[in-house]
Amino acid sequence: MNPDHQLCAVVVLYHPEPDVGENLRALVRECGRVVVADNGCPVDLRDRLEALPGVTWLPMDGNVGVATALNRGLAWARSQGLAWALTFDQDSRPEPGMVAALWRTAQAQPAAAVICPRVHEAGSVPANYRWVRRHPVLPGLFQRVACTGPDLPEVTMAVTSGSLFDLAAWDQLGRFDDGFFIDYIDTDYCLRVIRAGRTVAVAGGAVLQHRLGARQARVVLGRDFRPMNHAAFRHYYMARNRVAVWRRHALAVPHWAVFDFCFTWYNLARVLCFESQRGAKVQAILRGTWHGLQGRSGPIA
């Protein structure tokens, strides 16, 4: 089966850098068809990008959030009779052969509803992203593993950018949660996949060049903590949406809950020790947590 007739790429743009066209061209070369969900692109840049061969433009009428933009892009792919779609951030670039490798893993792992590439982050040590999965001996705990060779047939969460989604499963599981707007969208969806009896896999032969936040090296006692340096509003969404995901999945997927608990405190420590605007970020975390407990959703008020 030829993947060119089965899939397309969906990329969300929001105030992209002027060189984003190079990423779109790379996506067209890999995927054949690229759907751009425009959450906010300057008019002059939009006119140039919209004219690129292989690109379909979906205006969003303002910033509707990552989840809604992805849902609209994937719904377009489904309306075209496609069975699979890849999702991308605007600053991600696939290595040649990434889509073919994802497709091979999709055929080899029929239980997988999401297939992720190996995420390579330039300047990070280690450069290859480490995935979370259930501990093989202590199932209530988690394990972090890199993918540097064979496929990983079962991990807990995908990084949205570069991941291949089974569109029938996406439709059946209720799509991405529009109310999240940004952050924890992929986590919530992957936990729903696992609870539905499907899997999330990593394709060892697929490589994506991707930036995770605005990381900077911060070395203490020989360890590079690499804080994310997210803006305060991102901490609000992470804190708020974390509450919703915990309510939904913590008891059902305890190894994820243990990981997320540890990561939350580790990330807070990085903010307090290494990042600027600490007060604003801590305030955003507290406000987001409170709004999460109140059940709020959608864009920040």
Buried (B, 14 or more C-beta within 10 A) or exposed (E): EEBEEBBBBBBBBBEBEEEBBEBBBBBBEBBBBBBBBBBBBEEEBBEEBBEBEBBBBBEBEEBBBBBBBBBBBBBBBBEEEBBBBBBBBBBBBBBEEBBBBBBBBBEEBEEBBBBBBBBBBEEBEEBBBEBBBBEEEEEEEBBEEBBEEEBBBBBBBBBBBBBBBBBEBBEEBEBBBBBBBBBBBBBBBBBBBBEEEBBBBBBBBBBBBBBBEEBBEBEEEEEBBBBBBBEBBBBBBBBBBBBBBBEBBBEEBBBBBBBBEEEBEEBBEBBEEBBEBEEEBBBBBEBBBEBBEEEBBEEBE
